[in-house]
């Protein structure tokens, strides 16, 4: 099947543009389209997802292909292999978390992975999109320790030419976690190791893990929308509520991101949430980036005036009034170290007011906005802000706010306030504030 025609792609973009997040979707699509298509994304699909959500997974992959984006797909088959080994009466001990793979186990793994690969390829093709299944040949491997683990491999090389050829032909490459050793022997490769090898070779913009949980959960079992490794990693690794599995996953993701450019990121989401995770600021899973440290200021003394002003004007696309900086009475400022995202909170009368929440277009796709939002809302459980009713960022605000009221060109938002009389008075006070921008 050939790549989608320009007319097809434009039709889909037009349909998406009619959605609330149309501007965001167009922005992300443009960004993803700037990289070589073999470097757009590597998607790792667990065996449980193939068992339970095969149709939803195929739908998501077909959608991406239809808008001109071709991911490299790697799938596992752990639960299926467990069932097959049990049926065949084969016991396989694990050492250091790796399945010891003798000849009988290797035969079972080959049969399972071939079967799961065929199922996924056929499911994607059923959606009208060409897919090429690759059981082995892309990942070259060597024995990890034959005496200890048997036919378990460690990736030593990834044949990028084969992947790029498939992408260029207009098909989605779908790989198993089987490697091939010198002489042609198949080796069983740990899913994370296989993914890391392909990612290190391709240097993709996105790395995506499709899971049933759809992301990482915090201590209250709520979804963590974003993790900024620069500011969050050490705290998470020390937290007593982070269990061994999550700690291992975070360490693996950090190791993976350490091999990639700063512009790359990892997303953990569900098949149904994949499109929203990729194409909207709010996302639908957990976005993990290397990120930037977030600095807190309580005065303007150490805050860079020129860079702060530039950030606000760039983010809003408008010129600030000449007296804005001088009239700014800071309560707190949360600023990324490179001044690409920041929150400026002031105090008006007896309430805290979010004067500016400024994020560059690039940083909106990096999770910096959510990192900063999470930090200052934790320190300020009750605060207020306003936004022009036509602001595209209001979808995010609507999700976050306790309540909101429209007043003319403004929508006034608040978090944490429950006194209705106080709400009414403060809404009118905020709606009457002078504009910060010229014109």
N, C-alpha and C positions, 0 to 999 in steps of 0.2 A: 504494500500500500504506500502511496506517495505521501509526502508531508501535506498538511492541511493547506488548501488554497488560501490566497489572500482574502478572497471574498468570505470564505468560511470563518476565518479568524476575525475579520472585521465585524461579521454578524454577531459572533459570540461576545466580543468586546462591547458592542453596542448594547446587547442584552444585559451584560454585567453592569454597564454604566447606568442603567435604569434603577439599579439597586441602590440602597442607601450608601453603600461603601464604594460606589462606582469610581470616584476619583482615586481612592486608595488602590483599588484593583488595577486601574490603568497605570498608576505609578509603579506598583510592584511588577506588573507585567513588563513594563518598559525596562526596569532594572534587570530582571531575570533574562530578558532577551538580548542584553548587551554582551553576555558572556557566550563563549563557544558552547553549543548545546550539550556536548559531552561533559561539560563542567557545570551545568545548571544544578543538578542535585543527585546525591546518592540516597536511595531509600532502602532501609533495612526493614524487612517484614518478618516477624516471628511466626513460627509454625502454628501457634494458637490462633493467630489472626487468619491464616489460610483455612483453618478448620471452621472458624465461626463467622468470618466476615469476608469471604472470598468475593462475592458480588460487589460489595461496597468498595473493596480494594480495587477491583478491576474498573469500577466506575470512576474512581478518583484518578487512576493512572491514565485512563482514556481521556478524561477531561483535560489533564495537563497536556497530553499529546495534541489534542484538538486545538488548543490555543497556542501551539507552536513550541511547547516545552517538552523535552524528552529526558526523563530521569533514567539513571542507571539503577536497576533494581537488584537487590540481593535478598534471598529468602532463606529461612531456616526450615526446620521440620522436627524439632525436638519432641513434642508430644506424639507425633506420628511414629517417630523412630522408637520411642519407649513402648508404644503399643505393639509395633511389629516385633520387637525383640521379645516381648512377653509372649506373643503368639508362637514364636519360634522356639521358645524355651531357652533363650540365650541370656545369661547373666553378665552384666558389664559393670565392674566396679569403677569408681571414680577416684582419681588421685589429683589433689590440688584443684578440684573442680572440673577436671577434664575426664571425659569418658575414655577409659582404656578400650582401644579398638583392635580386636583381633580380626582374623580373616573373615569369620562368620559375621561379626558385627559390621565389618566394612561392606560385605555383600548386602546386608540389610540396609545400611545407610545409603548405599548406591541406589537400591530399589526405591527406597522412600523418597529420596531427593529427586530422582528422575520423575517419579509419579507426581510429586507436589509441583515440580516445575511445569510439567505438562498441563496440570489443572489450571495454574495461574496463567500460562500462555493462552490456553483455550478460552479462559474467562475474559481476558483482555481482547482477544480477537472477536469474541462474541459482541463486544461493544463497538465493533467496526474499526478497530485500530490494530495495525500489524505489530506483532511481538515476536522476538527471537529468543528461544530458550537455549541457554548455554549450561550444560551439566558440568563440564570441565574444559579447561584449556586456556581460560583467561588468567586464572591465578596459578602461578608456578610455585611449588612448595618443596620443602625438604622435611625429612623426619624430625620431629621435635626432639624425641629421644625414643628410638625404636625399642630398646630393651625395656624401657619403663612404661611407655604409652602405646606401643604398637603402631598401628597405621594412623597416627595423629600427625598432622602437618603444621608447619609454620610457613607463612607466605614469604617468598624471597623475591618475587617479581610479578608485576601485573602487565599483561599484554594489552597496552592501550590501543594499539593499531586495530585489534579485533573489535574493541568496543566502539571506537570512533567510526569504523566502517559500518557497523550496524546502525548507529545513530544517523549517519549520513544517508543511509538507505531509506530512512523514514520509519524505522522500527524501534520498539522499546526493547533494550537488552535486559533479559531476566536471568540472573546468575544463581547457581547454588553455592553452598559453602564447601564445595569439594575442590581440592587442589590437585595438581598433577605433578608427580615427582619425575626426576630424570629416569628415563626408561619407560614412562607411561603409567606407573602405578598411581592409582587414585588414593588420596589421603583425606581424612576427615579433619576439617579445620574449624576451630571454634568460631562461632558467628561474629563475635566482637573483633577477633583477630582478622578475619576475612574482610570485614567492613573497614577496619582501620587501614588495611593494606590498600584497598581500592581507593579510599579517601585520600591517603597520602600520595598516591600516584596521580590521581585526577585533580586534586586541589579544587573541589567543588565550592560553589557559593553556599549551598545548603546541604546539610546532612539531616535526614529525617528518619526517626524510628517510629514505626506504627505499632501501637500497643493497645491492649484492651483497656487499660486504665486511662490512657489518653494524656499522660503527663506525670510529673512527680508531685506528691502530696506533702503538705506541711504537717506540723504536729497536730493540727485540728482535722486532718484528713481532707483538707481543702486543696484544690488545684493551685500549684504555684505557677503563675502565668509567665514569669521571667526570672532568670538567674543571671546575675552579672558576676562572673567568676572573680573579677578583680576586687570586688567588694564583698562578695557573699561566700566564696569557696571555703576559706579558712573557718568562718563561723559555722557553716553547715557541717563541715567535717568534724568539728568539736562538739556539736549539739548532741545531747544524749537521746533525743527522739529520732535521730537519723539512724535507721537500722543498717545492718551489714550490707544488705542487698543494694540499698540506695547509696550507701557510701561507696560501694564498689562501682556502681553505675556513674556516679559523679566523677570518681577518679578516672574511669575509662574515658568519659567525655572530655575531661580536661586534657588528658593525654592526646586525645584525638584533635582537639582544637589547637593544641600547642604546635601541631604540624601544619596548620592552615593560616592563611592571611587573616588580619583583623576583621576583614569584611565578611568572613564566613561565620556561619552559626549552625547550631544543632536545634532541631525541633523534635519534641516528643508529642505525638497526637494520635487520634484515631483515624481510620480511613474516612469516616464521615466528616471529620473535622479538618482534613488535610487542606482543602481549598481555602477555608476561612483562616487557617493558621498561616498559609503562605501569602494570602492576598489582602489581609486586613491588619490594621494596627493592633486591634484588640486580640486577634488570634483566637485559638480554641484549645491550645495545649500549653506545654512548657517550652519557652524559647530560652536557649542557653548560649551566651556569647562570652568571649574573653573579656570584653567590656572595658570600662574605665572606672577609676576610683571616683567616688562622689565626695566632694568637700563641702563642709558646712561653714557658713559665715553668719555672724550676728551683727556685724557693722560693715560699712562700705570701705573701710580702711585698706583691707587686703584684697578686696574684690577688684578685678581688672575692669575699669569703667568702659574702656574702648571695646573690649571683647564681649562684655555683657550687653552693651548697646547693640553691637553688631549681631549677636545671637538673636535678640528680641526682634530687631528690624528684619532680619533674614527669615525668621520663623513666621512672622506675621505678614511679611511682604509690604510693610508700610513704614513710613518715617516717623520716629518719635518726636514729640514736641521738645524744643530746646531746653525747657526747664524740668524735663522728666527726672533726670538723674538727681538734680539738686533737691527736688521735692520728695524724693523717695526716702521714706522713714522705715528702715529695715527692721523686721522682727527676726526673720531667718532667711537665709538663701542656701539652697542646695544646688550645687553646680558640678557638672562633670569636669574632670581635670582638663579636658580639651575644649571646654566651653561650647559643646555641641548640644547640650540639654541643661535646663535649669529651671528651678522654681523659686520665685521671689515672693515671700510672704511679708505683709506689713500689718500694722495694728491700727484699726480705725475705731475710735471711741473705745468700746470694751469688747470688740470681737476681732478675730484674726481673719485677714483677707488675703487670698491668693491673688496678688496683683498681676503676676505674669507666670504662665507655665509655657515656656518656650522650648521647642524641640526642632532641630533641623530636619529636613525631609529624610536625609540619610539615616539620622539617628532614630527616627520613628520606626524604622525597620530593624533596629538593633536591640530593642527592648530597654534602651536607656530611659525612656519616658516612664515605663512601669517601675523600673528600679528606683528612680527619683521619687515617683509618686508614693511608692511603698514606704520609703524612708521618712518623708515629711508627714505623711498621714499617721504614721506610727507615733511620731512626736507631737502631732497636733490633731487630736481626735475630733475636735469641733472647729470647723472653719468654713469660710464662704468664698465664692468667686462668681464672676459673671462672664458670659461669652455671647458674642453676636449670634443671633438665632440661626443665621445662615452658615455658621462655622461647621466645616466638615468634621471637626474633632469632637463635636457634640455627641456623636454615637458613643464614644469612650466615656465622656462625662455622664451621660445618661445611665450607663452601666454602673458607674462608681458612686453617684450622688445618693444621699438619703432622700432628697426632694428637689424640686425646681419650680420656678414660677416665671412666666413670660411677662416682660414689661417693655412694650415697644420693640425696639431693635435688639433688646437684651433678653437673655435667659439667665436668671439668677439661680445659682445652685448652692446647696449647702450639704455638709456632712456632719452628723452627730447632734444636731439641734432638734428638740422635740417640743419646745414651748411655742404654741401657735401665735400668741400675742407678740412674742419676741421675733418670730419669723416674719410676721407681717411688717413690723417696724424696720427690721434690717433690710428686707427686700426693697422697700422704698428708698432707704438710705443708699444702698448700692446702685440701684437703677439711676439715681440722680448724680452719681459721681461723674466728674468731667472726664472726657476721653483722653487717653494717653498719646494718641497719634494725631498727626496733622491731617487736615482735610475732613 
